Amino acid sequence: MAKEKESARPDSKWLVYVASFPTDDPAARMRVLRTLESLGCAVLREGVYVLPDNQVNRQGLQRLSEHMTRINGSAHILQVTNSDAEQGQTFRSLFDRTGKYQELIKAVEGLRAGFGISDPSAIARVLNKQRREFEAISALDFFTSPLRERTEEVLRGTEAEVRKRMFPDAPKAGGVTQTGRYYFKRVWATRKPLWADRLASAWLIRRFIDPEATLLWLDKSQECPSTAVGFGFEGATFSNSRDKVTFQELLASFSLDNSETLARIGTLVHFLDTGGAPVAEAAGVDTLLQGARRRSNSDEELFAESEKTFDLLYEAYFESPGKGADPR
């Protein structure tokens, strides 16, 4: 029994991928190499790659093998158990993400030099890209680098400081809602099906209101937990009003409607959700969201895909001269 437990060490089971590339299609070869890189494969030698053995990695390599067959290449997936602890540690070192985390921490901390000098919205846009970079690195951090948590802390702290500088006059309490710490690290719940207003509102919450929010997707008949902040459905804390969709109500409640960029996104979301004044970009955004829905196997995947769409929309509107740029 002890030997069985020892053999289950995370650095003892590996997938070795042996690939033979098509010789007459350099473009196809390059696409395969990029896919191997995106999966996080380490190179043992030309044509031989290694990954930790888990279900996700097996599925990824299997799909790539099917593609290799279609392009007249070939590949073999070998499951290897390594009982040599030293060699296992050597393999494990191939997946050390420490350097990438260090570079990211340095980049994020470097943004602080711009506080009080650079436009905080410009810093926020760069920070959003670095947040996506962190998510990409951590997705391939198979052995959980000690710097992962430290990087997350640096990102969260810098994001919080940037939000303060972007919206210094946000009220702490008052009116029908409270803002500030009351809505920090909360569970936010909305109902299925997820579409433009609910997805955009969830993006807004995560990006500008409560970056440590836990999002909950409720079935139609499911009760909203009493400890959760409901949004996007009748009876929720934040929902549609006569003139505004939930996204716009959130903007107003958290004093984010002074951002012309976010307000412009609100106009687009309003059109997608309830109609009204046409928005030129709406058809394109609708197509992207429809594609995200078809590709996604879960609500979490759909939200993750939609986040990318709204991030890009925010950047495009911010950089659109005379249309969406925030006057500072």
C-alpha positions in Angstrom: 0.0 0.0 0.0 2.9 2.4 0.8 4.4 1.7 -2.6 1.1 2.6 -4.3 0.9 5.9 -2.5 4.5 6.7 -3.3 3.8 5.9 -7.0 1.0 8.5 -7.0 3.4 11.4 -6.4 2.5 14.3 -8.7 6.0 14.2 -10.3 6.0 10.5 -11.0 3.3 10.2 -13.7 3.9 11.8 -17.1 2.6 11.9 -20.6 5.3 11.7 -23.3 4.1 12.9 -26.7 6.1 11.6 -29.7 5.2 13.6 -32.9 6.1 13.2 -36.5 5.3 16.3 -38.4 4.2 16.6 -42.0 7.2 17.6 -44.2 5.3 19.4 -46.9 3.3 21.9 -44.8 5.4 24.2 -42.6 2.3 26.3 -41.6 0.6 23.1 -40.2 3.8 22.2 -38.3 3.9 25.7 -36.8 0.2 25.4 -35.7 1.0 22.1 -34.0 4.0 23.6 -32.2 1.9 26.6 -31.0 -0.7 24.2 -29.7 1.9 22.2 -27.8 3.1 25.4 -26.3 -0.4 26.5 -25.3 -0.9 23.1 -23.6 2.2 23.8 -21.5 4.3 21.0 -23.0 8.1 20.9 -22.2 10.5 19.8 -24.9 12.6 16.8 -24.2 14.1 16.7 -27.7 12.9 17.5 -31.2 9.5 15.8 -31.7 9.3 14.6 -28.1 7.4 16.5 -25.5 6.2 15.9 -21.9 3.3 16.9 -19.7 2.2 15.9 -16.2 -0.3 13.1 -16.5 -3.9 14.2 -15.7 -7.2 14.0 -17.5 -7.2 17.5 -19.0 -3.7 17.0 -20.4 -4.6 13.6 -21.8 -7.7 15.0 -23.5 -5.7 17.9 -25.0 -3.0 15.7 -26.4 -5.6 13.2 -27.8 -7.4 16.0 -29.7 -4.0 17.2 -31.0 -3.3 13.6 -32.2 -6.6 13.5 -34.1 -5.6 16.8 -35.8 -2.1 15.3 -36.6 -3.8 12.4 -38.4 -5.9 14.8 -40.5 -2.8 16.8 -41.6 -0.8 13.6 -42.6 1.3 13.6 -39.5 1.4 11.1 -36.6 1.7 11.1 -32.9 1.9 8.6 -30.0 0.9 9.4 -26.4 2.9 7.3 -23.9 1.9 7.1 -20.2 5.1 6.9 -18.2 5.5 6.2 -14.5 8.9 7.4 -13.2 10.0 5.8 -9.9 13.3 7.7 -9.9 12.7 10.7 -7.6 15.7 12.6 -8.9 14.6 12.2 -12.5 11.1 13.1 -11.6 12.3 16.3 -10.0 14.2 17.1 -13.2 11.0 16.7 -15.2 9.2 18.8 -12.7 11.7 21.6 -13.0 10.8 21.9 -16.7 7.4 23.3 -15.5 8.8 25.8 -13.0 6.7 29.0 -13.6 8.7 31.0 -10.9 10.4 33.2 -13.5 7.2 34.1 -15.2 5.6 35.0 -11.9 8.6 37.2 -11.0 8.4 39.0 -14.3 4.7 39.6 -13.8 5.2 40.9 -10.3 7.8 43.3 -11.5 5.6 44.6 -14.2 2.6 45.1 -11.9 4.7 46.8 -9.3 6.2 49.0 -12.0 2.7 50.4 -12.7 2.7 51.9 -9.2 5.3 54.4 -10.4 2.6 55.9 -12.6 0.2 56.6 -9.7 -0.4 60.3 -9.6 1.2 60.8 -13.0 -0.5 58.5 -15.5 -4.3 58.3 -16.3 -5.6 55.7 -13.9 -7.9 54.3 -16.6 -4.8 53.7 -18.8 -3.2 51.9 -15.9 -6.4 49.8 -15.5 -6.2 48.7 -19.1 -2.6 47.5 -18.8 -3.6 45.9 -15.5 -6.4 44.0 -17.1 -3.9 42.5 -19.6 -1.6 41.5 -16.8 -4.6 39.9 -15.0 -5.2 37.8 -18.2 -1.5 37.0 -18.3 -1.6 35.8 -14.7 -4.6 33.5 -15.5 -2.7 32.1 -18.5 0.4 31.4 -16.4 -1.5 29.9 -13.5 -3.5 27.6 -15.9 -0.2 25.9 -16.8 1.2 26.0 -13.3 0.8 22.3 -12.8 2.8 22.1 -9.5 1.6 25.4 -8.0 4.6 27.6 -7.6 5.1 29.3 -4.2 5.0 32.7 -6.1 1.5 32.1 -7.4 -0.3 33.4 -4.3 2.2 36.3 -4.0 1.5 37.3 -7.6 -2.3 37.2 -6.9 -1.9 39.4 -3.9 0.2 42.0 -5.8 -2.4 42.1 -8.6 -5.4 42.4 -6.2 -3.7 45.2 -4.2 -2.8 47.2 -7.3 -6.3 46.7 -8.8 -7.9 48.0 -5.6 -5.6 51.0 -5.6 -6.4 51.8 -9.3 -10.1 51.6 -8.6 -9.8 54.1 -5.8 -8.0 56.5 -8.1 -10.5 56.0 -11.0 -13.5 56.6 -8.8 -12.4 58.6 -5.8 -15.8 60.1 -5.1 -17.8 56.8 -4.9 -20.1 57.0 -1.8 -19.6 54.6 1.1 -23.3 54.4 1.9 -26.6 56.0 1.2 -29.7 55.9 -0.9 -31.2 52.5 -1.5 -27.9 50.7 -1.7 -24.6 50.6 0.2 -21.2 50.6 -1.6 -17.6 50.2 -0.5 -16.7 47.4 1.8 -20.3 46.2 2.1 -20.0 44.8 -1.4 -16.5 43.4 -1.1 -15.7 39.7 -1.3 -19.5 38.9 -1.7 -21.4 36.2 -3.4 -23.2 37.7 -6.4 -26.1 35.7 -7.9 -28.0 36.0 -11.1 -30.4 33.7 -13.0 -30.0 31.6 -16.1 -30.0 31.8 -19.0 -27.0 34.1 -19.2 -27.1 36.7 -21.9 -25.9 40.2 -22.6 -27.1 42.2 -19.5 -26.3 39.4 -17.0 -22.9 38.6 -18.5 -22.0 42.3 -18.8 -23.1 43.0 -15.3 -21.0 40.0 -14.0 -18.0 41.4 -15.9 -18.6 44.9 -14.4 -18.8 43.4 -10.9 -15.5 41.4 -11.3 -13.6 44.2 -13.0 -14.7 47.4 -11.2 -16.9 46.6 -8.1 -15.8 43.4 -6.3 -12.8 41.8 -8.0 -12.9 38.9 -5.4 -16.6 38.3 -6.1 -17.9 34.7 -6.2 -20.4 34.5 -9.0 -23.4 32.1 -8.7 -25.6 31.1 -11.6 -29.1 30.2 -10.4 -31.6 28.0 -12.1 -35.0 29.6 -12.8 -36.7 27.9 -9.8 -33.7 28.2 -7.5 -34.0 30.6 -4.6 -31.3 33.3 -4.3 -29.3 32.7 -1.0 -30.1 35.2 1.6 -26.4 36.1 2.0 -25.9 36.6 -1.8 -26.3 39.9 -3.7 -28.8 39.3 -6.5 -28.6 41.0 -9.8 -30.3 40.8 -13.2 -33.7 39.4 -12.2 -37.0 40.6 -10.7 -36.7 41.1 -6.9 -32.9 41.2 -7.0 -30.9 44.0 -5.2 -29.9 45.3 -8.6 -32.2 44.8 -11.5 -33.8 46.5 -14.5 -35.7 49.7 -13.9 -38.0 51.6 -16.3 -35.2 53.3 -18.1 -32.1 51.2 -17.3 -30.9 47.6 -17.6 -29.1 46.1 -14.7 -25.6 47.0 -16.0 -26.7 50.7 -16.1 -28.2 50.4 -12.6 -24.9 49.1 -11.3 -23.1 52.0 -12.9 -25.3 54.5 -11.2 -25.3 52.7 -7.8 -21.5 52.6 -7.6 -20.9 56.0 -9.2 -19.3 54.4 -12.2 -21.6 56.3 -14.7 -19.1 59.1 -14.7 -17.0 56.9 -17.0 -18.0 57.6 -20.6 -16.5 54.3 -21.7 -18.6 52.2 -19.2 -21.6 54.3 -20.0 -21.2 53.6 -23.7 -21.0 49.9 -23.0 -24.2 50.3 -21.0 -25.9 51.8 -24.0 -24.8 48.8 -26.1 -26.0 46.3 -23.5 -29.3 48.1 -23.2 -29.8 47.7 -26.9 -28.9 44.0 -26.9 -31.1 43.4 -23.9 -34.2 45.5 -24.4 -33.8 47.3 -27.8 -33.9 51.0 -28.1 -31.5 53.3 -29.9 -29.4 51.2 -32.3 -25.7 50.8 -31.6 -23.4 50.1 -34.5 -21.2 47.6 -32.7 -24.1 45.6 -31.3 -24.3 43.1 -34.1 -20.6 42.2 -33.8 -20.8 41.8 -30.0 -24.0 39.7 -30.4 -22.1 37.4 -32.8 -19.2 37.0 -30.4 -21.5 36.2 -27.5 -23.4 33.7 -29.7 -20.1 32.1 -30.6 -19.1 31.9 -27.0 -22.3 30.2 -26.1 -21.8 27.6 -28.8 -18.2 26.9 -27.7 -18.9 26.7 -24.0 -19.7 23.6 -22.1 -20.7 25.4 -18.9 -21.9 28.7 -17.6 -18.4 29.4 -16.2 -16.8 28.8 -19.6 -19.5 31.1 -21.2 -18.7 33.9 -18.7 -14.9 33.5 -19.2 -15.4 33.9 -22.9 -17.7 36.9 -22.5 -15.2 38.5 -20.2 -12.7 38.6 -23.1 -15.3 40.3 -25.3 -16.2 43.0 -22.8 -12.5 43.6 -22.0 -11.8 44.2 -25.7 -14.9 46.3 -26.0 -13.8 48.4 -23.1 -10.3 48.9 -24.6 -11.8 49.7 -28.1 -14.2 52.3 -26.7 -11.6 53.8 -24.4 -9.2 54.3 -27.4 -11.9 55.5 -29.8 -11.1 59.2 -30.3 -13.9 61.5 -29.4 -16.4 58.7 -28.8 -15.5 56.6 -25.8 -12.4 58.1 -24.2 -12.8 59.2 -20.6 -12.0 62.9 -20.2 -9.5 63.2 -17.3 
